Amino acid sequence: MVVVEPDTRGVRQGSDGPPGWAWVVAGLFFAIVGLTGVFYVFQAANRSAVIMTFRNEERTYVQPLEAFRSDCGRYPTTKEGMKALVQRPHGLQSWHGPYLKGLSSGDVAPGFNYKSPTEKGSDTFRISSPAQLGEIVSLDSDGTTSRQAAASAGR
């Protein structure tokens, strides 16, 4: 009698799972997905921190800008900038500052963009965050806050 044995070459004995290389591929896949997720979480956290810092900083400048406006009848112009809060603009006799104490003209709002008047009218201002992390956050004199992608901001 002839006994025919099944061909068992290439089959691992005692294993019902996929071959070892499949586990390597699956491990790489999950490692890449996990690292991508961690990257996006840290990026979002960093963006939130920048926005929170801006919101805290911008509130620091609103009251002095309003005091300047109360004394001078207008907000500082874009050309005068935020340094008009600590240094009298040329020819402005009604200035009773400094409106920000303990700062030199070079220390006022570093990295922030200031504009006055804005497209909303002659008696308006806009403070914008630096274009970090692909987003610009702006505060207008009417209290509205907006977000805009840095590439399309054109400021």
N, CA, C and O of each residue as an XYZ file, in Angstrom:
620
protein
N       0.836     -1.138      0.000
C       0.000      0.000      0.000
C       0.906      1.234      0.000
O       1.927      1.286      0.685
N       0.502      2.197     -0.775
C       1.268      3.431     -0.910
C       0.540      4.524     -0.117
O      -0.654      4.759     -0.301
N       1.278      5.169      0.747
C       0.711      6.261      1.553
C       1.210      7.565      0.948
O       2.412      7.765      0.771
N       0.262      8.454      0.633
C       0.611      9.759      0.063
C       0.508     10.801      1.175
O      -0.551     11.012      1.766
N       1.609     11.423      1.429
C       1.653     12.459      2.457
C       1.369     13.821      1.803
O       1.848     14.079      0.699
N       0.594     14.702      2.473
C       0.366     16.033      1.901
C       1.665     16.844      1.887
O       2.542     16.659      2.731
N       1.763     17.736      0.916
C       2.945     18.592      0.785
C       2.869     19.686      1.842
O       1.980     20.535      1.781
N       3.761     19.684      2.786
C       3.736     20.644      3.893
C       4.884     21.641      3.813
O       5.168     22.339      4.787
N       5.540     21.712      2.672
C       6.619     22.692      2.539
C       6.028     24.102      2.558
O       5.051     24.367      1.857
N       6.603     25.008      3.346
C       6.155     26.401      3.415
C       5.031     26.616      4.408
O       4.607     27.752      4.620
N       4.542     25.556      5.017
C       3.478     25.702      6.000
C       4.089     25.521      7.371
O       4.760     24.522      7.629
N       3.863     26.476      8.247
C       4.398     26.384      9.595
C       3.495     25.494     10.423
O       2.271     25.628     10.411
N       4.101     24.625     11.110
C       3.344     23.712     11.958
C       2.892     24.424     13.225
O       3.680     25.148     13.834
N       1.675     24.242     13.625
C       1.156     24.762     14.876
C       0.788     26.235     14.823
O       0.665     26.857     15.878
N       0.608     26.816     13.659
C       0.261     28.223     13.550
C      -0.977     28.359     12.701
O      -1.018     27.913     11.555
N      -1.988     28.984     13.280
C      -3.208     29.219     12.512
C      -3.263     30.648     11.991
O      -4.150     30.965     11.199
N      -2.333     31.538     12.413
C      -2.357     32.950     12.036
C      -1.611     33.200     10.743
O      -1.086     32.277     10.121
N      -1.573     34.480     10.343
C      -0.865     34.838      9.109
C       0.631     34.665      9.289
O       1.123     34.584     10.415
N       1.350     34.608      8.186
C       2.809     34.501      8.261
C       3.399     35.709      8.990
O       2.715     36.724      9.122
N       4.634     35.635      9.463
C       5.284     36.666     10.257
C       5.376     38.020      9.579
O       5.270     39.040     10.260
N       5.568     38.077      8.265
C       5.713     39.360      7.587
C       4.434     40.173      7.663
O       4.506     41.401      7.636
N       3.284     39.560      7.756
C       2.015     40.288      7.859
C       1.951     41.062      9.170
O       1.397     42.161      9.215
N       2.518     40.495     10.243
C       2.546     41.198     11.520
C       3.464     42.415     11.441
O       3.171     43.449     12.041
N       4.550     42.303     10.720
C       5.469     43.429     10.557
C       4.778     44.562      9.808
O       4.871     45.721     10.211
N       4.084     44.230      8.719
C       3.379     45.239      7.925
C       2.292     45.908      8.768
O       2.150     47.131      8.749
N       1.532     45.107      9.502
C       0.483     45.664     10.355
C       1.086     46.569     11.429
O       0.531     47.628     11.721
N       2.197     46.174     12.013
C       2.864     46.995     13.023
C       3.336     48.323     12.451
O       3.162     49.366     13.081
N       3.931     48.293     11.264
C       4.365     49.530     10.609
C       3.186     50.446     10.322
O       3.264     51.657     10.531
N       2.099     49.866      9.846
C       0.904     50.649      9.534
C       0.408     51.379     10.779
O       0.154     52.582     10.736
N       0.271     50.655     11.882
C      -0.238     51.266     13.104
C       0.751     52.270     13.695
O       0.338     53.256     14.305
N       2.037     52.031     13.522
C       3.039     52.988     13.995
C       2.932     54.299     13.218
O       3.004     55.374     13.813
N       2.763     54.224     11.912
C       2.632     55.430     11.081
C       1.358     56.181     11.428
O       1.377     57.403     11.574
N       0.260     55.468     11.559
C      -1.009     56.108     11.922
C      -0.895     56.765     13.297
O      -1.364     57.887     13.486
N      -0.287     56.086     14.243
C      -0.126     56.633     15.589
C       0.742     57.873     15.614
O       0.390     58.856     16.267
N       1.869     57.851     14.918
C       2.757     59.015     14.884
C       2.098     60.198     14.181
O       2.287     61.341     14.595
N       1.337     59.942     13.137
C       0.618     61.017     12.444
C      -0.392     61.648     13.393
O      -0.522     62.871     13.438
N      -1.101     60.830     14.144
C      -2.075     61.349     15.110
C      -1.413     62.195     16.178
O      -1.923     63.258     16.533
N      -0.286     61.740     16.691
C       0.442     62.497     17.715
C       0.890     63.837     17.150
O       0.775     64.858     17.829
N       1.398     63.855     15.920
C       1.832     65.089     15.278
C       0.685     66.094     15.214
O       0.867     67.259     15.569
N      -0.484     65.663     14.770
C      -1.621     66.574     14.644
C      -2.128     67.047     16.002
O      -2.566     68.191     16.124
N      -2.081     66.214     17.005
C      -2.502     66.632     18.345
C      -1.569     67.717     18.869
O      -2.037     68.725     19.397
N      -0.250     67.526     18.731
C       0.695     68.535     19.199
C       0.575     69.824     18.402
O       0.691     70.909     18.970
N       0.344     69.728     17.095
C       0.187     70.924     16.273
C      -1.060     71.698     16.698
O      -1.014     72.925     16.798
N      -2.153     71.016     16.946
C      -3.384     71.670     17.385
C      -3.193     72.308     18.759
O      -3.689     73.409     18.997
N      -2.494     71.645     19.652
C      -2.245     72.199     20.982
C      -1.384     73.458     20.888
O      -1.632     74.436     21.594
N      -0.380     73.432     20.023
C       0.489     74.589     19.844
C      -0.290     75.759     19.254
O      -0.119     76.900     19.683
N      -1.142     75.482     18.276
C      -1.964     76.520     17.662
C      -2.890     77.137     18.707
O      -3.057     78.356     18.747
N      -3.485     76.311     19.543
C      -4.371     76.816     20.594
C      -3.599     77.708     21.562
O      -4.118     78.729     22.013
N      -2.372     77.331     21.879
C      -1.563     78.136     22.786
C      -1.249     79.495     22.179
O      -1.286     80.506     22.880
N      -0.939     79.534     20.878
C      -0.653     80.804     20.211
C      -1.891     81.688     20.219
O      -1.796     82.887     20.483
N      -3.049     81.108     19.933
C      -4.291     81.876     19.900
C      -4.633     82.399     21.298
O      -5.049     83.548     21.442
N      -4.461     81.560     22.330
C      -4.738     82.002     23.700
C      -3.794     83.137     24.099
O      -4.221     84.103     24.732
N      -2.524     83.027     23.735
C      -1.563     84.090     24.031
C      -1.981     85.376     23.340
O      -1.941     86.449     23.943
N      -2.385     85.275     22.066
C      -2.819     86.459     21.335
C      -4.029     87.090     22.005
O      -4.080     88.307     22.177
N      -4.996     86.276     22.380
C      -6.211     86.827     23.000
C      -5.891     87.528     24.315
O      -6.477     88.567     24.619
N      -4.977     86.977     25.089
C      -4.574     87.643     26.331
C      -3.831     88.938     26.035
O      -4.058     89.952     26.694
N      -2.944     88.906     25.046
C      -2.157     90.083     24.685
C      -3.036     91.183     24.103
O      -2.894     92.350     24.469
N      -3.937     90.820     23.206
C      -4.731     91.851     22.548
C      -5.598     92.610     23.539
O      -5.852     93.800     23.351
N      -6.058     91.939     24.594
C      -6.842     92.626     25.619
C      -5.980     93.654     26.366
O      -6.493     94.642     26.892
N      -4.688     93.412     26.403
C      -3.761     94.350     27.029
C      -3.746     95.673     26.278
O      -3.529     96.722     26.885
N      -3.972     95.642     24.970
C      -3.854     96.840     24.143
C      -5.173     97.564     23.901
O      -5.159     98.735     23.524
N      -6.302     96.911     24.103
C      -7.588     97.544     23.797
C      -7.837     98.746     24.708
O      -8.186     99.817     24.213
N      -7.670     98.603     26.003
C      -7.931     99.708     26.927
C      -7.011    100.906     26.655
O      -7.497    102.036     26.622
N      -5.699    100.702     26.460
C      -4.850    101.852     26.125
C      -5.240    102.512     24.797
O      -5.160    103.734     24.672
N      -5.659    101.719     23.809
C      -6.106    102.311     22.549
C      -7.351    103.160     22.761
O      -7.485    104.229     22.166
N      -8.255    102.692     23.603
C      -9.464    103.470     23.895
C      -9.115    104.759     24.651
O      -9.725    105.799     24.404
N      -8.141    104.701     25.565
C      -7.709    105.904     26.293
C      -7.072    106.910     25.328
O      -7.318    108.112     25.427
N      -6.252    106.410     24.394
C      -5.652    107.278     23.366
C      -6.753    107.962     22.573
O      -6.696    109.167     22.328
N      -7.752    107.189     22.175
C      -8.873    107.727     21.392
C      -9.645    108.769     22.193
O     -10.063    109.791     21.648
N      -9.835    108.515     23.480
C     -10.552    109.464     24.331
C      -9.808    110.799     24.414
O     -10.427    111.862     24.366
N      -8.492    110.740     24.536
C      -7.695    111.965     24.624
C      -7.527    112.668     23.285
O      -7.616    113.893     23.208
N      -7.287    111.899     22.236
C      -6.877    112.472     20.954
C      -8.004    112.537     19.916
O      -7.847    113.162     18.868
N      -9.132    111.898     20.206
C     -10.257    111.938     19.276
C     -10.154    110.942     18.136
O     -10.976    110.957     17.220
N      -9.157    110.084     18.185
C      -8.950    109.073     17.133
C      -8.023    107.994     17.661
O      -7.369    108.164     18.690
N      -7.977    106.880     16.940
C      -6.993    105.843     17.257
C      -5.674    106.214     16.594
O      -5.668    107.005     15.650
N      -4.554    105.665     17.062
C      -3.290    105.897     16.347
C      -3.408    105.398     14.906
O      -4.066    104.393     14.641
N      -2.776    106.098     13.996
C      -2.811    105.670     12.594
C      -1.919    104.444     12.414
O      -1.131    104.098     13.295
N      -2.054    103.802     11.272
C      -1.196    102.662     10.967
C       0.266    103.088     10.998
O       1.120    102.356     11.499
N       0.551    104.264     10.465
C       1.933    104.753     10.436
C       2.465    105.002     11.849
O       3.608    104.658     12.150
N       1.641    105.599     12.714
C       2.072    105.836     14.099
C       2.239    104.516     14.848
O       3.144    104.355     15.667
N       1.354    103.591     14.549
C       1.421    102.266     15.139
C       1.133    102.267     16.630
O       0.734    103.273     17.215
N       1.350    101.096     17.220
C       1.081    100.927     18.649
C       2.095    101.667     19.520
O       1.856    101.879     20.708
N       3.224    102.059     18.933
C       4.199    102.786     19.752
C       3.672    104.168     20.146
O       4.234    104.816     21.028
N       2.585    104.625     19.489
C       1.948    105.882     19.892
C       1.331    105.773     21.283
O       0.957    106.783     21.879
N       1.226    104.557     21.797
C       0.699    104.369     23.142
C       1.743    104.676     24.219
O       1.394    104.887     25.380
N       3.020    104.702     23.836
C       4.082    104.992     24.808
C       4.926    106.207     24.436
O       5.686    106.714     25.261
N       4.794    106.670     23.205
C       5.602    107.802     22.742
C       4.698    108.768     21.966
O       3.995    108.355     21.044
N       4.719    110.051     22.340
C       3.845    111.044     21.713
C       4.126    111.152     20.207
O       5.263    111.395     19.802
N       3.093    110.972     19.385
C       3.270    111.193     17.950
C       3.555    112.673     17.677
O       3.061    113.545     18.392
N       4.328    112.943     16.674
C       4.728    114.311     16.329
C       3.491    115.187     16.086
O       2.605    114.832     15.308
N       3.453    116.325     16.761
C       2.406    117.308     16.552
C       1.068    116.999     17.206
O       0.090    117.693     16.928
N       0.985    116.005     18.047
C      -0.283    115.632     18.684
C      -0.279    116.177     20.118
O       0.243    115.537     21.031
N      -0.869    117.371     20.304
C      -0.829    118.060     21.595
C      -1.772    117.455     22.629
O      -1.527    117.599     23.826
N      -2.837    116.785     22.207
C      -3.830    116.257     23.150
C      -3.428    114.899     23.745
O      -4.193    114.301     24.503
N      -2.234    114.419     23.401
C      -1.731    113.135     23.907
C      -1.376    113.287     25.380
O      -0.610    114.181     25.739
N      -1.920    112.426     26.241
C      -1.637    112.486     27.669
C      -1.087    111.162     28.177
O      -1.355    110.767     29.312
N      -0.317    110.475     27.336
C       0.239    109.172     27.696
C       1.456    109.287     28.565
O       1.725    110.370     29.085
N       2.180    108.261     28.742
C       2.028    106.983     28.034
C       0.834    106.187     28.550
O       0.504    106.218     29.736
N       0.202    105.477     27.626
C      -0.987    104.698     27.939
C      -0.632    103.267     28.339
O      -1.445    102.563     28.938
N       0.559    102.853     28.012
C       1.108    101.571     28.480
C       2.325    101.892     29.325
O       3.278    102.497     28.835
N       2.308    101.510     30.541
C       3.400    101.830     31.469
C       4.489    100.757     31.414
O       4.211     99.574     31.216
N       5.725    101.197     31.593
C       6.842    100.274     31.723
C       7.349     99.671     30.424
O       8.107     98.702     30.458
N       6.953    100.213     29.283
C       7.415     99.688     28.001
C       8.088    100.789     27.205
O       7.696    101.954     27.280
N       9.109    100.411     26.439
C       9.692    101.362     25.502
C       8.970    101.207     24.172
O       8.223    100.247     23.985
N       9.179    102.132     23.252
C       8.465    102.078     21.975
C       8.803    100.822     21.180
O       8.004    100.384     20.352
N       9.976    100.237     21.419
C      10.334     99.010     20.716
C       9.698     97.760     21.287
O       9.660     96.721     20.627
N       9.191     97.853     22.525
C       8.592     96.692     23.184
C       7.090     96.570     22.970
O       6.494     95.581     23.396
N       6.471     97.531     22.332
C       5.020     97.533     22.199
C       4.594     96.565     21.104
O       4.976     96.720     19.944
N       3.814     95.583     21.472
C       3.180     94.628     20.557
C       4.154     94.006     19.562
O       3.903     94.068     18.359
N       5.254     93.409     20.015
C       6.184     92.810     19.056
C       5.517     91.672     18.291
O       4.902     90.788     18.887
N       5.643     91.699     16.987
C       5.088     90.650     16.148
C       3.634     90.857     15.756
O       3.154     90.210     14.825
N       2.924     91.741     16.441
C       1.531     91.988     16.101
C       1.451     93.023     14.991
O       2.322     93.882     14.857
N       0.406     92.926     14.210
C       0.152     93.901     13.156
C      -0.975     94.816     13.603
O      -1.982     94.353     14.137
N      -0.808     96.110     13.387
C      -1.812     97.093     13.778
C      -2.207     97.881     12.556
O      -1.356     98.254     11.749
N      -3.505     98.141     12.411
C      -3.993     98.904     11.269
C      -5.121     99.816     11.722
O      -6.042     99.377     12.410
N      -5.052    101.088     11.337
C      -6.131    102.035     11.578
C      -5.960    103.197     10.615
O      -4.865    103.752     10.526
N      -6.977    103.574      9.911
C      -8.321    102.998      9.894
C      -8.347    101.683      9.112
O      -7.394    101.336      8.414
N      -9.459    100.967      9.247
C      -9.643     99.715      8.519
C     -10.728     99.908      7.469
O     -11.293    100.991      7.321
N     -11.003     98.833      6.749
C     -12.056     98.900      5.734
C     -13.451     99.068      6.340
O     -14.412     99.337      5.619
N     -13.565     98.909      7.668
C     -14.854     99.081      8.350
C     -15.182    100.545      8.618
O     -16.328    100.871      8.927
N     -14.196    101.430      8.506
C     -14.458    102.844      8.722
C     -13.247    103.580      9.247
O     -12.225    102.974      9.571
N     -13.373    104.913      9.329
C     -12.239    105.743      9.724
C     -11.955    105.671     11.220
O     -10.822    105.917     11.634
N     -12.945    105.345     12.038
C     -12.746    105.302     13.484
C     -12.679    103.857     13.970
O     -13.421    103.456     14.867
N     -11.777    103.079     13.363
C     -11.647    101.663     13.691
C     -10.173    101.275     13.742
O      -9.315    101.978     13.207
N      -9.892    100.153     14.389
C      -8.547     99.582     14.363
C      -8.662     98.079     14.256
O      -9.723     97.504     14.501
N      -7.554     97.442     13.886
C      -7.461     95.979     13.855
C      -6.080     95.595     14.355
O      -5.067     96.117     13.890
N      -6.055     94.670     15.315
C      -4.811     94.078     15.794
C      -4.813     92.643     15.302
O      -5.777     91.911     15.525
N      -3.738     92.235     14.633
C      -3.652     90.881     14.091
C      -2.440     90.169     14.663
O      -1.391     90.766     14.904
N      -2.620     88.874     14.873
C      -1.528     88.047     15.379
C      -0.488     87.839     14.295
O      -0.769     88.044     13.114
N       0.710     87.434     14.688
C       1.703     87.043     13.684
C       1.178     85.843     12.895
O       0.377     85.063     13.409
N       1.620     85.701     11.673
C       1.151     84.610     10.805
C       1.863     83.317     11.163
O       2.660     82.801     10.379
N       1.575     82.794     12.345
C       2.180     81.537     12.785
C       1.197     80.407     12.591
O      -0.016     80.593     12.683
N       1.731     79.243     12.322
C       0.937     78.024     12.214
C      -0.153     78.118     11.170
O      -1.182     77.451     11.277
N       0.068     78.950     10.152
C      -0.858     78.999      9.033
C      -2.159     79.714      9.313
O      -3.113     79.558      8.551
N      -2.236     80.498     10.385
C      -3.493     81.154     10.725
C      -3.218     82.518     11.342
O      -2.274     82.681     12.115
N      -4.054     83.501     10.994
C      -3.957     84.826     11.576
C      -5.249     85.077     12.335
O      -6.341     84.870     11.806
N      -5.119     85.523     13.577
C      -6.277     85.871     14.387
C      -6.300     87.387     14.503
O      -5.282     88.006     14.811
N      -7.464     87.986     14.257
C      -7.596     89.438     14.296
C      -8.653     89.862     15.295
O      -9.650     89.172     15.507
N      -8.413     91.016     15.907
C      -9.400     91.656     16.777
C      -9.667     93.030     16.210
O      -8.740     93.808     15.987
N     -10.929     93.333     15.976
C     -11.307     94.650     15.490
C     -11.800     95.506     16.650
O     -12.143     94.992     17.714
N     -11.831     96.832     16.429
C     -12.239     97.758     17.477
C     -13.670     97.528     17.942
O     -14.028     97.930     19.049
N     -14.491     96.891     17.121
C     -15.864     96.604     17.544
C     -15.962     95.330     18.377
O     -17.058     94.916     18.754
N     -14.813     94.702     18.669
C     -14.781     93.526     19.524
C     -14.882     92.205     18.790
O     -14.816     91.151     19.423
N     -15.040     92.224     17.472
C     -15.135     90.967     16.737
C     -13.756     90.371     16.535
O     -12.774     91.073     16.297
N     -13.717     89.061     16.638
C     -12.487     88.310     16.428
C     -12.688     87.442     15.206
O     -13.759     86.864     15.026
N     -11.677     87.342     14.367
C     -11.787     86.504     13.177
C     -10.511     85.707     13.002
O      -9.447     86.070     13.505
N     -10.649     84.605     12.270
C      -9.515     83.747     11.920
C      -9.433     83.688     10.411
O     -10.447     83.690      9.713
N      -8.205     83.634      9.920
C      -7.993     83.601      8.482
C      -6.709     82.840      8.204
O      -5.728     82.961      8.939
N      -6.726     82.059      7.140
C      -5.521     81.335      6.742
C      -4.441     82.350      6.398
O      -4.722     83.348      5.734
N      -3.219     82.112      6.834
C      -2.126     83.064      6.651
C      -1.830     83.311      5.187
O      -1.497     84.438      4.821
N      -1.936     82.309      4.341
C      -1.599     82.466      2.931
C      -2.541     83.429      2.232
O      -2.127     84.126      1.306
N      -3.807     83.486      2.656
C      -4.761     84.361      1.986
C      -4.957     85.676      2.702
O      -5.764     86.500      2.271
N      -4.228     85.894      3.802
C      -4.443     87.093      4.605
C      -3.972     88.364      3.920
O      -4.665     89.381      3.963
N      -2.810     88.325      3.289
C      -2.299     89.481      2.562
C      -2.106     90.713      3.418
O      -2.361     91.822      2.949
N      -1.671     90.562      4.645
C      -1.472     91.710      5.532
C      -0.037     92.100      5.556
O       0.333     93.049      6.247
